[in-house]
């Protein structure tokens, strides 16, 4: 049983992220942080950046995904987030995950220069600056148990599992269910309902 199934209320509260109609700085992160019980982010001061918003989403995505047994080297191995090339988060992802746990596993972040170098990753974020290498990267990771997340146009349609995009100043995302199944990842139905489009579902395209 996945994390989301054990905590059904989270999926309902996380739905606020989709309904909020406020600027990007407050949109997704305010909804996500309210789920975690943190204070509401101010729209006036210290507003989070786009990548702080995306970092918060990345943390919560993992709570709605189950990896196959072979995805972790040891029973107590951490859940590892990786970035490739220049880190677009500029430390925001590291800060967001510092001291956090996902289920029984601690979370950690590793940064690699090239996709060929990555190892031990469960979540891989490929930023827009790496767009030229994305097709080859996704082809090489096609059946690896890695949750691939990107932000380039049509990332999910081109074989990535979750693709971020902006809509009405909101961070939204698509999910490629076919790619997830190929990677042997089980994505909670609650997360699927929050996606703008689920590719490979009866209602998707």
TIRO-2110 file (N, C-alpha, C; in Angstrom, 1 decimal):
// TIRO-2110
0.8, -1.2, 0.0, N, 1, A
0.0, 0.0, 0.0, CA, 1, A
0.9, 1.2, 0.0, C, 1, A
0.6, 2.2, -0.9, N, 2, A
1.5, 3.4, -1.0, CA, 2, A
1.1, 4.4, 0.0, C, 2, A
2.0, 5.5, 0.1, N, 3, A
1.8, 6.5, 1.1, CA, 3, A
0.4, 7.2, 0.9, C, 3, A
0.1, 7.5, -0.3, N, 4, A
-1.2, 8.2, -0.5, CA, 4, A
-2.4, 7.4, -0.1, C, 4, A
-2.3, 6.1, -0.3, N, 5, A
-3.4, 5.2, 0.1, CA, 5, A
-3.6, 5.2, 1.6, C, 5, A
-2.5, 5.3, 2.3, N, 6, A
-2.5, 5.3, 3.8, CA, 6, A
-2.9, 6.6, 4.3, C, 6, A
-2.9, 7.7, 3.5, N, 7, A
-3.2, 9.0, 4.0, CA, 7, A
-4.2, 9.7, 3.0, C, 7, A
-5.4, 9.2, 2.9, N, 8, A
-6.3, 9.6, 1.8, CA, 8, A
-6.7, 11.1, 1.9, C, 8, A
-6.6, 11.7, 3.1, N, 9, A
-7.0, 13.1, 3.2, CA, 9, A
-6.0, 14.0, 2.5, C, 9, A
-4.8, 13.6, 2.3, N, 10, A
-3.8, 14.5, 1.6, CA, 10, A
-4.2, 14.8, 0.2, C, 10, A
-4.7, 13.8, -0.5, N, 11, A
-5.1, 14.0, -1.9, CA, 11, A
-6.2, 15.1, -2.0, C, 11, A
-7.1, 15.1, -1.1, N, 12, A
-8.2, 16.1, -1.1, CA, 12, A
-7.6, 17.5, -0.9, C, 12, A
-6.8, 17.6, 0.2, N, 13, A
-6.3, 18.9, 0.5, CA, 13, A
-5.3, 19.4, -0.6, C, 13, A
-4.6, 18.5, -1.2, N, 14, A
-3.6, 18.9, -2.2, CA, 14, A
-4.4, 19.4, -3.5, C, 14, A
-5.6, 19.1, -3.6, N, 15, A
-6.4, 19.6, -4.7, CA, 15, A
-6.6, 21.1, -4.7, C, 15, A
-6.3, 21.8, -3.5, N, 16, A
-6.4, 23.2, -3.5, CA, 16, A
-5.3, 23.8, -4.4, C, 16, A
-4.2, 23.1, -4.6, N, 17, A
-3.2, 23.7, -5.5, CA, 17, A
-3.8, 24.0, -6.9, C, 17, A
-4.7, 23.1, -7.4, N, 18, A
-5.2, 23.3, -8.7, CA, 18, A
-6.2, 24.4, -8.8, C, 18, A
-6.9, 24.7, -7.6, N, 19, A
-8.0, 25.7, -7.7, CA, 19, A
-7.6, 27.1, -7.3, C, 19, A
-6.4, 27.3, -6.7, N, 20, A
-6.0, 28.6, -6.4, CA, 20, A
-5.8, 29.5, -7.6, C, 20, A
-6.2, 30.7, -7.5, N, 21, A
-6.0, 31.7, -8.7, CA, 21, A
-5.2, 32.9, -8.1, C, 21, A
-4.0, 32.7, -7.8, N, 22, A
-3.1, 33.8, -7.3, CA, 22, A
-1.8, 33.7, -8.0, C, 22, A
-0.9, 34.7, -7.9, N, 23, A
0.3, 34.7, -8.7, CA, 23, A
1.1, 33.5, -8.4, C, 23, A
2.0, 33.2, -9.4, N, 24, A
2.9, 32.0, -9.3, CA, 24, A
3.6, 31.8, -8.0, C, 24, A
4.1, 32.9, -7.4, N, 25, A
4.8, 32.8, -6.2, CA, 25, A
4.0, 32.2, -5.0, C, 25, A
2.7, 32.4, -5.1, N, 26, A
1.9, 31.9, -4.0, CA, 26, A
1.2, 30.6, -4.4, C, 26, A
0.9, 30.5, -5.7, N, 27, A
0.0, 29.4, -6.2, CA, 27, A
0.3, 28.0, -5.7, C, 27, A
1.2, 27.3, -6.3, N, 28, A
1.4, 25.9, -5.9, CA, 28, A
2.0, 25.8, -4.6, C, 28, A
3.0, 26.6, -4.2, N, 29, A
3.7, 26.3, -3.0, CA, 29, A
2.8, 26.6, -1.8, C, 29, A
2.0, 27.6, -1.8, N, 30, A
1.1, 27.9, -0.7, CA, 30, A
0.2, 26.7, -0.5, C, 30, A
-0.4, 26.1, -1.6, N, 31, A
-1.2, 24.9, -1.4, CA, 31, A
-0.4, 23.8, -0.8, C, 31, A
0.8, 23.5, -1.4, N, 32, A
1.6, 22.4, -0.9, CA, 32, A
2.0, 22.6, 0.6, C, 32, A
2.4, 23.8, 0.9, N, 33, A
2.9, 24.0, 2.3, CA, 33, A
1.7, 23.9, 3.3, C, 33, A
0.5, 24.3, 2.8, N, 34, A
-0.6, 24.2, 3.7, CA, 34, A
-1.0, 22.8, 4.0, C, 34, A
-0.7, 21.9, 3.1, N, 35, A
-0.9, 20.5, 3.3, CA, 35, A
0.0, 20.0, 4.4, C, 35, A
1.3, 20.5, 4.4, N, 36, A
2.2, 20.0, 5.4, CA, 36, A
2.1, 20.7, 6.7, C, 36, A
1.1, 21.6, 6.8, N, 37, A
0.9, 22.3, 8.1, CA, 37, A
1.8, 23.5, 8.3, C, 37, A
2.5, 23.9, 7.3, N, 38, A
3.4, 25.1, 7.4, CA, 38, A
2.6, 26.4, 7.3, C, 38, A
3.2, 27.5, 7.7, N, 39, A
2.5, 28.8, 7.6, CA, 39, A
2.3, 29.2, 6.2, C, 39, A
1.3, 30.0, 5.9, N, 40, A
1.0, 30.4, 4.6, CA, 40, A
2.1, 31.4, 4.1, C, 40, A
2.4, 31.2, 2.8, N, 41, A
3.5, 32.1, 2.3, CA, 41, A
2.9, 33.5, 2.0, C, 41, A
3.6, 34.5, 2.3, N, 42, A
3.1, 35.9, 2.1, CA, 42, A
3.2, 36.3, 0.6, C, 42, A
2.2, 36.9, 0.1, N, 43, A
2.3, 37.4, -1.3, CA, 43, A
3.1, 38.7, -1.3, C, 43, A
3.3, 39.3, -0.2, N, 44, A
4.0, 40.6, -0.1, CA, 44, A
5.5, 40.6, 0.0, C, 44, A
5.9, 39.6, 0.8, N, 45, A
7.4, 39.6, 1.1, CA, 45, A
7.9, 38.1, 1.1, C, 45, A
9.1, 38.0, 0.8, N, 46, A
9.8, 36.6, 0.8, CA, 46, A
9.0, 35.6, 0.0, C, 46, A
8.4, 36.0, -1.1, N, 47, A
7.6, 35.1, -1.9, CA, 47, A
8.6, 34.1, -2.6, C, 47, A
8.2, 32.8, -2.7, N, 48, A
9.1, 31.8, -3.2, CA, 48, A
9.2, 32.0, -4.7, C, 48, A
10.3, 31.5, -5.3, N, 49, A
10.6, 31.5, -6.7, CA, 49, A
9.9, 30.4, -7.4, C, 49, A
9.9, 30.4, -8.7, N, 50, A
9.3, 29.3, -9.4, CA, 50, A
9.9, 27.9, -9.0, C, 50, A
11.3, 28.0, -8.8, N, 51, A
11.9, 26.7, -8.5, CA, 51, A
11.8, 26.3, -7.1, C, 51, A
11.5, 27.2, -6.2, N, 52, A
11.0, 26.8, -4.9, CA, 52, A
9.7, 26.1, -4.9, C, 52, A
8.8, 26.6, -5.8, N, 53, A
7.5, 25.9, -6.0, CA, 53, A
7.7, 24.5, -6.5, C, 53, A
8.5, 24.4, -7.6, N, 54, A
8.8, 23.1, -8.2, CA, 54, A
9.5, 22.1, -7.2, C, 54, A
10.4, 22.7, -6.4, N, 55, A
11.0, 21.8, -5.4, CA, 55, A
10.0, 21.2, -4.4, C, 55, A
9.0, 22.1, -4.0, N, 56, A
8.0, 21.6, -3.1, CA, 56, A
7.2, 20.5, -3.7, C, 56, A
6.8, 20.7, -5.0, N, 57, A
6.1, 19.7, -5.7, CA, 57, A
6.9, 18.4, -5.8, C, 57, A
8.2, 18.5, -6.1, N, 58, A
9.0, 17.3, -6.2, CA, 58, A
9.0, 16.5, -5.0, C, 58, A
9.1, 17.1, -3.8, N, 59, A
9.0, 16.4, -2.6, CA, 59, A
7.7, 15.7, -2.4, C, 59, A
6.6, 16.3, -2.7, N, 60, A
5.3, 15.6, -2.6, CA, 60, A
5.0, 14.6, -3.6, C, 60, A
5.6, 14.8, -4.8, N, 61, A
5.4, 13.7, -5.9, CA, 61, A
5.8, 12.4, -5.4, C, 61, A
6.9, 12.3, -4.7, N, 62, A
7.5, 11.0, -4.2, CA, 62, A
6.6, 10.3, -3.2, C, 62, A
5.7, 11.1, -2.6, N, 63, A
4.8, 10.5, -1.6, CA, 63, A
3.6, 9.8, -2.2, C, 63, A
3.5, 10.0, -3.5, N, 64, A
2.4, 9.4, -4.3, CA, 64, A
2.9, 8.4, -5.3, C, 64, A
4.1, 7.9, -5.1, N, 65, A
4.7, 7.0, -6.1, CA, 65, A
5.3, 5.8, -5.3, C, 65, A
5.1, 4.6, -5.8, N, 66, A
5.7, 3.4, -5.3, CA, 66, A
6.7, 2.9, -6.3, C, 66, A
8.0, 2.6, -5.8, N, 67, A
9.0, 2.1, -6.6, CA, 67, A
9.1, 0.6, -6.5, C, 67, A
9.6, -0.1, -7.5, N, 68, A
9.7, -1.6, -7.4, CA, 68, A
10.8, -1.9, -6.4, C, 68, A
10.9, -3.1, -5.9, N, 69, A
11.9, -3.5, -4.9, CA, 69, A
13.3, -3.3, -5.3, C, 69, A
13.6, -3.5, -6.6, N, 70, A
15.0, -3.4, -7.0, CA, 70, A
15.5, -1.9, -7.2, C, 70, A
14.6, -1.0, -7.0, N, 71, A
15.0, 0.4, -7.2, CA, 71, A
15.9, 1.0, -6.1, C, 71, A
16.0, 0.3, -5.0, N, 72, A
16.8, 0.7, -3.9, CA, 72, A
17.9, -0.4, -3.6, C, 72, A
19.1, 0.1, -3.4, N, 73, A
20.2, -0.9, -3.1, CA, 73, A
20.0, -1.6, -1.8, C, 73, A
19.6, -0.9, -0.8, N, 74, A
19.4, -1.5, 0.5, CA, 74, A
18.0, -1.1, 1.1, C, 74, A
17.6, -1.9, 2.1, N, 75, A
16.2, -1.6, 2.6, CA, 75, A
16.1, -0.2, 3.2, C, 75, A
17.3, 0.3, 3.7, N, 76, A
17.3, 1.6, 4.3, CA, 76, A
18.0, 2.7, 3.5, C, 76, A
18.1, 2.4, 2.2, N, 77, A
18.7, 3.4, 1.3, CA, 77, A
17.9, 4.6, 1.2, C, 77, A
18.5, 5.8, 1.1, N, 78, A
17.7, 7.0, 1.0, CA, 78, A
17.0, 7.1, -0.3, C, 78, A
16.0, 7.9, -0.4, N, 79, A
15.3, 8.2, -1.7, CA, 79, A
16.1, 9.4, -2.3, C, 79, A
16.7, 9.2, -3.4, N, 80, A
17.6, 10.2, -4.0, CA, 80, A
17.0, 10.9, -5.1, C, 80, A
17.1, 12.2, -5.0, N, 81, A
16.7, 13.2, -6.1, CA, 81, A
18.0, 13.6, -6.8, C, 81, A
17.9, 13.6, -8.2, N, 82, A
19.1, 14.0, -8.9, CA, 82, A
18.7, 15.1, -9.9, C, 82, A
19.7, 16.0, -10.2, N, 83, A
19.6, 16.9, -11.3, CA, 83, A
20.7, 16.7, -12.2, C, 83, A
20.6, 17.1, -13.5, N, 84, A
21.6, 17.0, -14.5, CA, 84, A
22.0, 18.3, -15.0, C, 84, A
23.3, 18.5, -15.2, N, 85, A
23.8, 19.8, -15.8, CA, 85, A
23.8, 20.9, -14.7, C, 85, A
23.6, 22.1, -15.2, N, 86, A
23.5, 23.2, -14.2, CA, 86, A
22.3, 23.1, -13.4, C, 86, A
22.4, 23.3, -12.1, N, 87, A
21.3, 23.1, -11.1, CA, 87, A
20.4, 24.3, -11.3, C, 87, A
19.2, 24.1, -11.9, N, 88, A
18.3, 25.3, -12.0, CA, 88, A
17.7, 25.7, -10.7, C, 88, A
17.7, 24.9, -9.7, N, 89, A
17.2, 25.2, -8.4, CA, 89, A
18.1, 26.1, -7.6, C, 89, A
19.4, 26.1, -7.9, N, 90, A
20.4, 26.9, -7.2, CA, 90, A
20.3, 26.7, -5.7, C, 90, A
20.2, 25.5, -5.3, N, 91, A
20.1, 25.1, -3.9, CA, 91, A
18.8, 25.0, -3.3, C, 91, A
17.7, 25.4, -4.0, N, 92, A
16.4, 25.4, -3.4, CA, 92, A
15.9, 24.0, -3.2, C, 92, A
16.3, 23.0, -4.1, N, 93, A
15.8, 21.6, -3.9, CA, 93, A
16.5, 21.0, -2.7, C, 93, A
17.8, 21.3, -2.5, N, 94, A
18.6, 20.8, -1.4, CA, 94, A
17.9, 21.3, -0.1, C, 94, A
17.6, 22.6, -0.1, N, 95, A
17.0, 23.2, 1.1, CA, 95, A
15.7, 22.7, 1.4, C, 95, A
14.9, 22.4, 0.4, N, 96, A
13.5, 21.9, 0.5, CA, 96, A
13.5, 20.5, 1.1, C, 96, A
14.5, 19.7, 0.8, N, 97, A
14.5, 18.3, 1.2, CA, 97, A
15.4, 18.1, 2.4, C, 97, A
16.1, 19.1, 2.9, N, 98, A
17.0, 18.9, 4.0, CA, 98, A
16.3, 18.4, 5.2, C, 98, A
16.7, 17.3, 5.7, N, 99, A
16.1, 16.7, 6.9, CA, 99, A
14.7, 16.0, 6.7, C, 99, A
14.3, 16.0, 5.5, N, 100, A
12.9, 15.4, 5.2, CA, 100, A
13.0, 13.9, 5.1, C, 100, A
11.9, 13.2, 5.3, N, 101, A
11.8, 11.8, 5.1, CA, 101, A
10.6, 11.5, 4.2, C, 101, A
10.6, 10.5, 3.5, N, 102, A
9.5, 10.0, 2.6, CA, 102, A
9.3, 8.6, 3.0, C, 102, A
8.2, 8.4, 3.7, N, 103, A
7.9, 7.0, 4.2, CA, 103, A
9.0, 6.8, 5.3, C, 103, A
9.7, 5.7, 5.2, N, 104, A
10.7, 5.3, 6.1, CA, 104, A
12.1, 5.8, 5.6, C, 104, A
12.2, 6.4, 4.5, N, 105, A
13.5, 6.7, 3.9, CA, 105, A
13.8, 8.2, 4.0, C, 105, A
15.1, 8.5, 4.3, N, 106, A
15.5, 9.9, 4.3, CA, 106, A
15.6, 10.4, 2.8, C, 106, A
15.5, 11.7, 2.6, N, 107, A
15.6, 12.2, 1.2, CA, 107, A
17.0, 12.9, 1.1, C, 107, A
17.6, 12.7, -0.1, N, 108, A
18.9, 13.4, -0.3, CA, 108, A
18.9, 13.9, -1.8, C, 108, A
19.8, 14.8, -2.1, N, 109, A
19.9, 15.3, -3.4, CA, 109, A
21.3, 15.1, -3.9, C, 109, A
21.5, 14.7, -5.2, N, 110, A
22.7, 14.7, -5.9, CA, 110, A
22.7, 15.4, -7.2, C, 110, A
23.8, 16.0, -7.6, N, 111, A
23.9, 16.7, -8.8, CA, 111, A
24.9, 16.1, -9.7, C, 111, A
24.5, 15.9, -11.0, N, 112, A
25.4, 15.3, -12.0, CA, 112, A
25.6, 16.2, -13.2, C, 112, A
26.7, 16.1, -13.8, N, 113, A
26.9, 16.9, -15.0, CA, 113, A
26.2, 16.3, -16.3, C, 113, A
26.2, 14.9, -16.3, N, 114, A
25.6, 14.2, -17.5, CA, 114, A
24.7, 13.1, -17.0, C, 114, A
23.8, 12.8, -17.8, N, 115, A
22.9, 11.7, -17.5, CA, 115, A
23.6, 10.4, -17.4, C, 115, A
24.7, 10.2, -18.2, N, 116, A
25.4, 8.9, -18.1, CA, 116, A
26.1, 8.7, -16.8, C, 116, A
26.2, 9.8, -16.0, N, 117, A
26.9, 9.7, -14.7, CA, 117, A
25.9, 9.3, -13.5, C, 117, A
24.6, 9.4, -13.8, N, 118, A
23.7, 9.3, -12.6, CA, 118, A
23.7, 7.8, -12.2, C, 118, A
23.6, 7.6, -10.8, N, 119, A
23.4, 6.3, -10.3, CA, 119, A
22.7, 6.5, -8.9, C, 119, A
21.9, 5.4, -8.6, N, 120, A
21.2, 5.4, -7.4, CA, 120, A
20.1, 6.5, -7.3, C, 120, A
19.6, 6.9, -8.4, N, 121, A
18.5, 8.0, -8.4, CA, 121, A
17.1, 7.3, -8.5, C, 121, A
16.2, 7.9, -7.7, N, 122, A
14.8, 7.5, -7.8, CA, 122, A
14.0, 8.6, -8.5, C, 122, A
14.4, 9.9, -8.3, N, 123, A
13.7, 11.0, -9.0, CA, 123, A
14.8, 11.8, -9.7, C, 123, A
14.6, 12.0, -11.0, N, 124, A
15.5, 12.7, -11.8, CA, 124, A
14.8, 13.9, -12.4, C, 124, A
15.4, 15.1, -12.1, N, 125, A
14.8, 16.4, -12.7, CA, 125, A
15.8, 16.8, -13.8, C, 125, A
15.2, 17.0, -15.0, N, 126, A
16.0, 17.5, -16.1, CA, 126, A
15.5, 18.9, -16.5, C, 126, A
16.3, 19.9, -16.3, N, 127, A
15.9, 21.3, -16.5, CA, 127, A
15.9, 21.7, -18.0, C, 127, A
15.4, 22.9, -18.2, N, 128, A
15.2, 23.4, -19.6, CA, 128, A
16.5, 23.6, -20.3, C, 128, A
17.6, 23.9, -19.6, N, 129, A
18.9, 24.1, -20.2, CA, 129, A
19.5, 22.8, -20.8, C, 129, A
18.9, 21.7, -20.4, N, 130, A
19.4, 20.4, -20.9, CA, 130, A
18.5, 19.9, -22.1, C, 130, A
17.7, 20.7, -22.7, N, 131, A
16.7, 20.3, -23.6, CA, 131, A
17.3, 19.5, -24.8, C, 131, A
18.5, 19.8, -25.2, N, 132, A
19.1, 19.1, -26.4, CA, 132, A
19.4, 17.6, -26.0, C, 132, A
19.7, 17.4, -24.8, N, 133, A
20.0, 16.0, -24.4, CA, 133, A
18.9, 15.2, -23.9, C, 133, A
17.7, 15.8, -23.8, N, 134, A
16.5, 15.1, -23.2, CA, 134, A
16.1, 13.9, -24.0, C, 134, A
16.0, 13.9, -25.4, N, 135, A
15.6, 12.7, -26.1, CA, 135, A
16.4, 11.5, -25.8, C, 135, A
17.8, 11.7, -25.9, N, 136, A
18.7, 10.6, -25.6, CA, 136, A
18.6, 10.2, -24.2, C, 136, A
18.5, 11.1, -23.2, N, 137, A
18.4, 10.8, -21.8, CA, 137, A
17.2, 9.9, -21.5, C, 137, A
16.0, 10.3, -22.1, N, 138, A
14.8, 9.5, -21.8, CA, 138, A
14.8, 8.2, -22.5, C, 138, A
15.5, 8.1, -23.6, N, 139, A
15.6, 6.8, -24.3, CA, 139, A
16.5, 5.9, -23.5, C, 139, A
17.6, 6.4, -22.9, N, 140, A
18.5, 5.6, -22.1, CA, 140, A
17.9, 5.2, -20.8, C, 140, A
16.9, 5.9, -20.3, N, 141, A
16.3, 5.6, -19.0, CA, 141, A
14.9, 5.0, -19.2, C, 141, A
14.6, 4.6, -20.4, N, 142, A
13.3, 4.1, -20.7, CA, 142, A
12.6, 3.1, -19.8, C, 142, A
13.4, 2.1, -19.3, N, 143, A
12.9, 1.1, -18.5, CA, 143, A
13.5, 1.1, -17.1, C, 143, A
14.2, 2.2, -16.7, N, 144, A
14.8, 2.3, -15.4, CA, 144, A
13.7, 2.8, -14.4, C, 144, A
13.8, 2.3, -13.2, N, 145, A
12.8, 2.7, -12.2, CA, 145, A
13.1, 4.1, -11.6, C, 145, A
13.0, 5.1, -12.5, N, 146, A
13.3, 6.4, -12.1, CA, 146, A
12.2, 7.3, -12.5, C, 146, A
11.7, 8.2, -11.6, N, 147, A
10.7, 9.1, -11.9, CA, 147, A
11.3, 10.3, -12.6, C, 147, A
11.1, 10.4, -13.9, N, 148, A
11.7, 11.5, -14.6, CA, 148, A
10.8, 12.7, -14.7, C, 148, A
11.3, 13.8, -14.3, N, 149, A
10.5, 15.1, -14.2, CA, 149, A
11.2, 16.2, -15.0, C, 149, A
10.5, 16.9, -15.8, N, 150, A
11.1, 18.0, -16.6, CA, 150, A
10.2, 19.1, -16.7, C, 150, A
10.7, 20.2, -17.4, N, 151, A
10.0, 21.4, -17.6, CA, 151, A
10.0, 21.9, -19.0, C, 151, A
10.5, 21.2, -19.9, N, 152, A
10.5, 21.6, -21.3, CA, 152, A
9.1, 21.3, -21.9, C, 152, A
8.8, 22.0, -23.0, N, 153, A
7.5, 21.8, -23.6, CA, 153, A
7.3, 20.4, -24.1, C, 153, A
6.2, 19.7, -23.8, N, 154, A
5.9, 18.4, -24.2, CA, 154, A
6.8, 17.3, -23.6, C, 154, A
7.4, 17.6, -22.4, N, 155, A
8.3, 16.7, -21.8, CA, 155, A
7.6, 15.3, -21.6, C, 155, A
6.4, 15.4, -21.0, N, 156, A
5.7, 14.1, -20.8, CA, 156, A
5.3, 13.4, -22.1, C, 156, A
4.9, 14.2, -23.1, N, 157, A
4.5, 13.5, -24.3, CA, 157, A
5.7, 12.9, -25.1, C, 157, A
6.9, 13.4, -24.7, N, 158, A
8.1, 12.9, -25.4, CA, 158, A
8.7, 11.7, -24.6, C, 158, A
8.0, 11.2, -23.6, N, 159, A
8.5, 10.1, -22.9, CA, 159, A
8.9, 10.3, -21.4, C, 159, A
8.9, 11.5, -21.0, N, 160, A
9.2, 11.8, -19.5, CA, 160, A
7.9, 11.4, -18.8, C, 160, A
8.1, 11.2, -17.5, N, 161, A
6.9, 10.8, -16.7, CA, 161, A
6.1, 11.9, -16.2, C, 161, A
6.7, 13.0, -15.7, N, 162, A
6.0, 14.2, -15.2, CA, 162, A
6.6, 15.4, -15.9, C, 162, A
5.7, 16.2, -16.5, N, 163, A
6.2, 17.4, -17.1, CA, 163, A
5.5, 18.6, -16.6, C, 163, A
6.3, 19.6, -16.0, N, 164, A
5.8, 20.8, -15.5, CA, 164, A
5.5, 21.8, -16.7, C, 164, A
4.6, 22.7, -16.4, N, 165, A
4.3, 23.8, -17.3, CA, 165, A
3.6, 24.9, -16.6, C, 165, A
3.6, 26.1, -17.1, N, 166, A
2.9, 27.2, -16.5, CA, 166, A
1.6, 27.4, -17.2, C, 166, A
0.5, 27.7, -16.4, N, 167, A
-0.8, 28.0, -17.0, CA, 167, A
-1.5, 28.9, -16.1, C, 167, A
-1.8, 30.1, -16.6, N, 168, A
-2.5, 31.1, -15.8, CA, 168, A
-1.7, 31.4, -14.5, C, 168, A
-0.3, 31.5, -14.7, N, 169, A
0.6, 31.8, -13.6, CA, 169, A
0.6, 30.8, -12.5, C, 169, A
0.2, 29.6, -12.9, N, 170, A
0.3, 28.4, -12.0, CA, 170, A
1.2, 27.4, -12.5, C, 170, A
1.9, 26.7, -11.6, N, 171, A
2.7, 25.5, -12.0, CA, 171, A
1.7, 24.4, -12.1, C, 171, A
1.6, 23.8, -13.3, N, 172, A
0.8, 22.6, -13.5, CA, 172, A
1.7, 21.5, -14.0, C, 172, A
1.1, 20.3, -14.2, N, 173, A
1.9, 19.2, -14.7, CA, 173, A
1.0, 18.2, -15.4, C, 173, A
1.7, 17.5, -16.3, N, 174, A
1.1, 16.4, -17.0, CA, 174, A
1.8, 15.1, -16.6, C, 174, A
1.1, 14.0, -16.7, N, 175, A
1.7, 12.7, -16.3, CA, 175, A
1.6, 11.7, -17.5, C, 175, A
2.7, 11.1, -17.8, N, 176, A
2.7, 10.0, -18.8, CA, 176, A
2.6, 8.7, -18.1, C, 176, A
1.4, 8.2, -18.1, N, 177, A
1.2, 6.9, -17.3, CA, 177, A
1.9, 5.7, -18.0, C, 177, A
1.9, 5.8, -19.3, N, 178, A
2.6, 4.7, -20.1, CA, 178, A
4.1, 4.6, -19.7, C, 178, A
4.7, 5.8, -19.7, N, 179, A
6.1, 5.9, -19.3, CA, 179, A
6.4, 5.4, -17.9, C, 179, A
5.4, 5.7, -17.0, N, 180, A
5.5, 5.3, -15.6, CA, 180, A
5.4, 3.8, -15.5, C, 180, A
4.5, 3.2, -16.2, N, 181, A
4.3, 1.8, -16.2, CA, 181, A
5.5, 1.1, -16.8, C, 181, A
6.1, 1.6, -17.8, N, 182, A
7.3, 1.1, -18.4, CA, 182, A
8.4, 1.0, -17.4, C, 182, A
8.5, 2.1, -16.5, N, 183, A
9.5, 2.2, -15.5, CA, 183, A
9.2, 1.4, -14.3, C, 183, A
8.0, 0.7, -14.3, N, 184, A
7.5, -0.1, -13.2, CA, 184, A
7.3, 0.7, -11.9, C, 184, A
6.8, 2.0, -12.1, N, 185, A
6.4, 2.8, -11.1, CA, 185, A
4.9, 2.9, -10.9, C, 185, A
4.4, 2.8, -9.7, N, 186, A
3.0, 2.9, -9.5, CA, 186, A
2.7, 4.3, -9.0, C, 186, A
1.9, 5.0, -9.7, N, 187, A
1.5, 6.3, -9.3, CA, 187, A
0.1, 6.3, -8.8, C, 187, A
-0.1, 6.9, -7.6, N, 188, A
-1.4, 6.9, -6.9, CA, 188, A
-2.4, 7.6, -7.8, C, 188, A
-3.6, 7.0, -7.8, N, 189, A
-4.7, 7.6, -8.5, CA, 189, A
-5.0, 9.0, -8.1, C, 189, A
-4.7, 9.3, -6.8, N, 190, A
-4.9, 10.7, -6.3, CA, 190, A
-4.0, 11.7, -7.0, C, 190, A
-2.8, 11.3, -7.2, N, 191, A
-1.9, 12.2, -8.0, CA, 191, A
-2.3, 12.3, -9.4, C, 191, A
-2.8, 11.3, -10.0, N, 192, A
-3.3, 11.3, -11.4, CA, 192, A
-4.4, 12.3, -11.5, C, 192, A
-5.3, 12.4, -10.5, N, 193, A
-6.4, 13.3, -10.6, CA, 193, A
-6.0, 14.8, -10.6, C, 193, A
-4.8, 15.0, -10.1, N, 194, A
-4.3, 16.4, -10.0, CA, 194, A
-3.6, 16.9, -11.2, C, 194, A
-3.3, 15.9, -12.1, N, 195, A
-2.6, 16.3, -13.4, CA, 195, A
-3.5, 16.9, -14.3, C, 195, A
-3.0, 17.8, -15.2, N, 196, A
-3.8, 18.5, -16.2, CA, 196, A
-4.2, 17.4, -17.2, C, 196, A
-3.2, 16.6, -17.7, N, 197, A
-3.5, 15.5, -18.6, CA, 197, A
-2.7, 14.3, -18.2, C, 197, A
-3.4, 13.1, -18.3, N, 198, A
-2.8, 11.9, -18.0, CA, 198, A
-2.7, 11.1, -19.3, C, 198, A
-1.5, 11.1, -19.9, N, 199, A
-1.2, 10.4, -21.1, CA, 199, A
-1.2, 8.9, -20.9, C, 199, A
-2.1, 8.2, -21.7, N, 200, A
-2.2, 6.8, -21.5, CA, 200, A
-3.4, 6.3, -20.7, C, 200, A
-4.1, 7.2, -20.2, N, 201, A
-5.3, 6.9, -19.5, CA, 201, A
-6.5, 6.9, -20.4, C, 201, A
-7.6, 6.3, -20.1, N, 202, A
-8.8, 6.3, -21.0, CA, 202, A
-9.2, 7.7, -21.4, C, 202, A
-9.0, 8.7, -20.4, N, 203, A
-9.4, 10.1, -20.6, CA, 203, A
-8.3, 10.9, -21.2, C, 203, A
-7.1, 10.4, -21.2, N, 204, A
-6.0, 11.1, -21.7, CA, 204, A
-5.9, 11.1, -23.2, C, 204, A
-4.8, 11.6, -23.7, N, 205, A
-4.6, 11.7, -25.2, CA, 205, A
-3.3, 11.1, -25.5, C, 205, A
END
